[in-house]
Amino acid sequence: MPPKAKLDAARATIGPVEGHDLSDEQLAPIVGAGRSTLVLAGAGTGKTTTINGHVAWLLATGRAKPEEILVLSFTKSSADEMSARIRKQTGAGIRACTFHSLGLDICRRANPGNPLRVADETTLTEAVRQTFSDRIGSAANSATAADPATARYRKTVLALMPKPIAGKYRAWASPNPAAFPASNPLEDPAFAQCADHLLAAARTIILHMRANALTVADLRRLNRDRTPRNAQTAAAVKTTAADASRNARMIDFLAPLHEAYQRRLDADHAVDFAGMITEATRHVREGRYASPFRFILIDEYQDMSRPRYELIRALREQTDCSLFAVGDDWQSIYRFAGSDVSLILDFDRLWRDWGPTRMFQITATRRFRTSLIEASGAFVMADPDLYVKHLHSLNPKADHSIKVLCGRGNDGDTGNAANEDRARAEAVVAQLAKLPKNATVMLLGRYASDLDPLLAHSPLRPPQAQQTQSRPGRLALPDRPDLDITFMTVHKSKGLQRDFVFLLATSGGPHGFPSAIADEPLLDLLLPAAEPFPYAEERRLFYVAMTRCVKKLFIVVDRRRPSRFVYELRDSICPNVFRGVKLPPRCPDCGEALVLRASGTDQRQFYGCTNWPLCAYTCAAA
């Protein structure tokens, strides 16, 4: 921490920021910034305000001119908001934009007089669907069916589908017209749904290929390198071999789709958002772009991807500019989009080429109070690889910020799934009815489908269509029209806050929270390496869910199959809020819930794991 006198002098120089004087914690990284500075700022601690204050400091002290400052964010809305807040604070117009906007500007400046078009997502979708249709041919045309290339591609498609569908339409991939099935597989909803899933996976993989400048040949090499020899156990050998086999088929499936999309981009002289940043990095390193920036500030640094890191590194190698990054490793939740948490965790190692790095923490939060700070912090810090932070509330008043909801009769006798869903819906509606007038409410799900049981068993409904166009996810409770209620997934809630939050996603199982749905194995080769700590990113996502509320968090517990995170909260984080709530026994092997079953022979009762067949644990009923 810099000397108090230095902080006070800086506070006087900057003045109030957005109506408040900056705290010592916010001023410390501004005054003490080095060539490479990381500010770890927890939820609700004023990350954006700190960036605003740093820009004001650079301008007020003459360290930089407006045109020498670049502020980067990850969404257009946040970049626009940042620009407006800085202009209001300083009166200066500085460049605040997204990485993609910067990348496009670099690409265009590197190609003067040669207009560059931006391809939107429909370009990829159209290229993929049209090429897929062309490659599989007409299902009713026996001549097409006899074409060897078409037959081979159809065989690849079927090999990627579930066995029942692949078996049903095996003859569809035969070059022998006599073996061709009478029915059209494309008219089968199950086949069409599987085809849609494959095409969606192919689109995602192609986007990651573009983002990382990878070719189909690169994919084949990556898949070859992931051999069974690299596995450590017999089970791992079997899994790795199966993944490699599926990956090889997936590469064969998407190769013509990728080629067609690349041809479309070349013909249109276009660049897509996925490849824009990599292209920009190449232009910078090859000297076709001269950066005017001496200070680069990055908001939400925990969302950095490897291509974005390489772009910033290229700019710094060219101009030796300073880096001021603000983020929170506890909120790194976008690995599926390419974000790499190691870029913030390894900040010192990655940027030490510019001299010693400096790291600061902002720990005072205005958003929520002590009980929720302690519970959420203890929960997320179970992962030993994260930075240790101890947030504290600016409102020290005693509070009860967490409550468990689970319907009537907290005795564990939940009956069937419909009864449990109904009980939970009734508990949510009853609690909504008690909220203060004009309260803002957020209902959170791990998936969009987490809202379905609530809609099925409660009077909550979307308002009229014209009212939801600008507010997707908005809901209305007829008896409480004053409440501002919104449903969203936890991923979409990041950066937002409401008075009251209801966490609906508390079930175990593959579609639970934590989610246990596996990525397409080929996609996993393209994403940043998975962390060794179990469910590391899902834990951070749960932390994000816990920290969206200002006043109170309601955890809507599924008593039939509570998730391992719910058990953890009950057993070691905040047992008091679960007082009187009876949950089923927990499996000692996998952490999921146990359920009472009966033997098929003598009807003897025993406990079996709800995670069967992945977990075969059983024990005698007491």
C-alpha positions, 0 to 999 in steps of 0.5 A, spaced: 500 500 500 502 506 498 503 512 503 497 515 506 499 522 504 500 519 497 493 516 496 490 523 499 494 527 494 491 522 488 484 523 491 484 530 491 487 530 484 482 525 481 476 528 485 470 524 486 468 519 481 461 517 480 459 521 486 464 518 491 471 519 493 475 513 491 477 508 497 484 507 499 484 500 496 481 503 489 487 508 489 493 504 491 493 500 484 492 507 481 498 510 484 502 504 485 501 501 478 507 498 474 508 496 467 504 490 468 499 491 474 493 486 476 487 488 480 483 483 483 477 486 485 471 481 488 464 482 486 461 489 488 467 492 489 467 497 484 472 494 478 469 499 473 470 505 478 477 503 479 478 503 471 475 510 471 479 513 476 485 510 473 484 514 466 482 520 470 489 520 474 493 519 467 489 525 464 489 529 470 497 528 472 499 529 464 501 522 464 497 520 458 493 524 452 486 521 451 488 518 444 494 514 448 489 510 452 485 504 450 480 501 455 478 494 453 472 490 455 468 484 453 461 486 450 459 492 446 454 494 452 460 494 457 464 498 453 459 503 451 458 504 458 465 505 460 466 510 455 460 514 457 462 514 464 469 516 463 467 522 458 462 524 464 468 524 469 474 527 465 470 530 459 475 526 454 473 521 449 478 515 450 478 509 446 473 504 449 471 498 445 471 490 445 477 486 443 473 484 436 472 492 435 479 493 436 481 487 432 477 489 426 480 496 426 487 493 426 485 489 420 482 495 416 488 499 417 492 494 415 488 493 408 487 500 406 483 501 400 481 494 400 474 494 404 473 488 409 466 485 410 464 482 417 461 476 416 456 474 421 453 468 424 448 466 419 454 466 414 457 460 418 450 457 419 448 457 411 455 454 409 454 449 414 447 447 412 448 447 405 454 443 405 451 438 409 445 437 405 449 437 399 454 432 401 449 427 404 445 428 398 437 426 397 435 421 401 430 419 396 435 418 390 437 411 389 443 414 384 445 419 389 445 413 395 450 409 390 455 414 389 461 412 393 463 419 396 456 420 399 455 413 402 462 414 405 460 421 408 453 418 410 457 413 414 461 418 418 454 421 420 451 415 422 457 413 426 457 420 430 449 418 432 446 414 437 446 407 436 439 406 435 438 411 430 445 409 426 442 401 426 435 403 424 438 407 418 445 403 416 442 401 409 442 409 408 449 409 408 450 403 403 452 404 396 448 398 394 441 401 391 437 395 393 439 396 400 437 403 401 431 404 406 424 406 404 423 411 409 427 418 409 431 419 415 431 426 414 423 426 415 425 422 422 424 427 428 429 423 432 434 423 426 433 430 424 435 432 432 441 428 432 443 432 425 442 438 428 446 437 434 452 435 430 451 441 426 451 445 432 457 442 434 461 443 428 459 450 428 462 451 435 468 447 433 469 451 426 469 457 430 474 455 435 479 453 429 478 460 426 479 463 433 486 459 434 488 459 426 487 452 426 486 447 420 483 441 419 490 438 418 492 441 425 486 438 428 488 431 426 495 432 429 492 434 435 488 428 435 494 423 434 497 426 439 492 424 444 493 417 444 492 412 449 499 411 451 498 418 454 493 415 459 495 413 466 490 408 467 486 402 464 480 406 464 483 412 461 486 408 456 479 406 454 476 412 454 482 416 450 482 411 445 474 411 444 475 419 444 480 419 439 476 414 434 470 419 435 474 425 434 477 422 427 470 421 425 468 428 427 474 431 423 471 427 417 464 430 418 466 437 419 472 438 414 468 439 408 463 444 412 470 448 414 472 448 407 466 451 404 466 456 410 473 458 408 471 459 401 465 463 403 470 468 407 475 468 401 470 469 396 466 475 400 473 478 402 470 477 409 473 476 416 468 473 422 469 475 429 472 468 431 478 469 426 478 477 427 483 477 433 488 472 430 488 476 424 489 482 427 495 479 431 498 477 425 498 484 422 501 487 428 507 482 428 508 483 421 508 491 422 502 493 418 499 496 424 502 502 428 499 502 435 498 509 438 497 506 445 501 507 451 496 505 456 492 499 455 486 498 461 482 491 461 476 490 464 474 483 466 481 480 465 478 473 468 475 472 461 481 473 457 482 468 452 489 465 449 488 469 442 486 476 446 492 475 450 497 474 444 494 480 441 495 484 447 502 481 447 503 483 440 501 490 441 506 491 448 512 488 444 511 493 439 510 500 443 512 497 450 506 500 453 503 499 460 498 494 462 493 495 467 488 489 468 482 489 473 478 482 474 476 476 479 479 469 478 473 467 482 468 469 476 472 466 471 466 462 468 467 462 460 471 456 458 466 454 453 467 460 449 475 460 450 476 464 456 482 461 460 483 462 467 490 460 467 491 467 464 489 471 470 492 466 475 499 466 472 499 473 471 506 474 474 509 469 469 506 471 463 508 478 463 514 478 467 518 480 460 516 487 462 519 487 469 516 485 476 509 485 476 504 488 481 498 486 484 493 489 488 486 487 491 480 491 492 476 487 498 470 492 500 464 490 497 457 495 497 453 489 494 452 484 499 453 483 507 457 479 511 453 472 512 453 472 504 460 474 503 463 469 508 458 463 505 460 465 498 467 466 499 468 459 503 465 456 498 469 458 492 476 458 496 475 450 497 479 450 490 486 451 492 488 454 486 485 460 486 487 467 489 486 467 497 481 474 498 477 476 504 472 480 502 468 485 507 462 489 507 461 496 508 455 495 511 457 491 518 450 490 520 448 483 522 444 480 517 441 473 515 442 474 507 441 466 505 435 462 506 433 455 504 426 454 501 424 447 499 416 446 500 412 444 505 413 438 510 421 438 511 421 431 512 425 428 506 418 425 504 418 428 497 414 423 493 415 423 486 418 428 481 411 432 480 410 433 487 417 435 489 416 440 483 409 443 485 412 443 493 418 448 490 414 452 486 409 453 492 414 455 496 417 460 491 410 463 490 409 464 497 416 467 498 415 472 492 408 474 496 412 476 502 417 481 498 417 488 499 413 493 494 417 494 488 422 489 489 427 487 484 427 479 483 432 474 479 430 467 478 437 463 476 437 457 473 443 453 470 440 451 464 434 455 461 429 449 462 430 450 470 424 455 469 420 449 466 417 446 473 416 453 476 412 455 470 408 448 470 406 449 477 405 456 479 401 462 476 408 465 474 407 467 467 411 472 461 407 478 460 404 480 454 409 479 448 410 486 446 413 487 454 418 482 453 422 484 447 426 489 450 426 484 457 427 477 455 426 472 461 421 477 464 415 474 468 409 476 472 406 474 478 398 476 478 398 477 485 404 482 485 404 486 479 409 491 482 415 486 483 420 486 477 421 479 476 426 476 471 429 469 469 436 468 466 441 463 466 447 464 471 452 465 465 447 471 463 447 474 470 454 475 471 455 483 472 448 484 474 444 484 481 437 484 484 434 485 491 432 478 491 435 472 488 432 465 487 437 460 485 432 454 482 438 450 480 440 445 486 439 438 483 444 433 482 445 429 476 448 430 469 443 436 468 444 439 475 449 444 478 454 442 478 453 440 470 456 433 469 455 434 461 461 432 457 463 436 451 464 433 444 471 430 445 474 434 439 471 441 442 475 439 449 482 439 445 481 446 442 479 449 449 483 451 455 486 445 459 481 443 464 483 444 471 485 438 476 480 441 481 473 437 481 468 442 478 472 448 478 469 452 473 462 450 476 464 452 483 465 459 480 459 459 476 455 457 483 459 463 486 457 468 481 449 465 482 450 466 490 453 473 489 447 477 485 443 479 490 443 485 494 438 483 500 437 476 500 439 469 496 433 464 496 436 457 495 430 453 492 433 446 494 431 439 490 430 434 496 429 428 491 436 429 488 440 435 492 446 437 488 453 435 491 454 443 492 447 443 496 450 438 501 457 442 501 453 448 503 449 444 509 455 440 511 461 445 512 459 452 509 452 454 512 449 449 516 444 454 520 440 455 514 439 448 513 436 447 520 430 443 519 431 441 512 432 434 511 436 431 505 436 424 503 443 420 505 449 422 501 453 417 497 460 416 500 463 414 493 461 420 488 457 425 493 450 425 489 444 423 493 442 416 495 435 413 494 431 408 497 430 402 492 427 395 493 430 388 491 427 385 485 427 378 488 425 379 496 423 387 496 428 388 501 429 395 501 436 398 500 439 405 498 442 406 491 446 412 488 442 416 484 448 417 479 447 410 477 450 407 472 456 411 473 456 410 480 454 403 483 454 404 490 449 401 495 448 400 502 442 396 506 437 401 509 437 402 516 
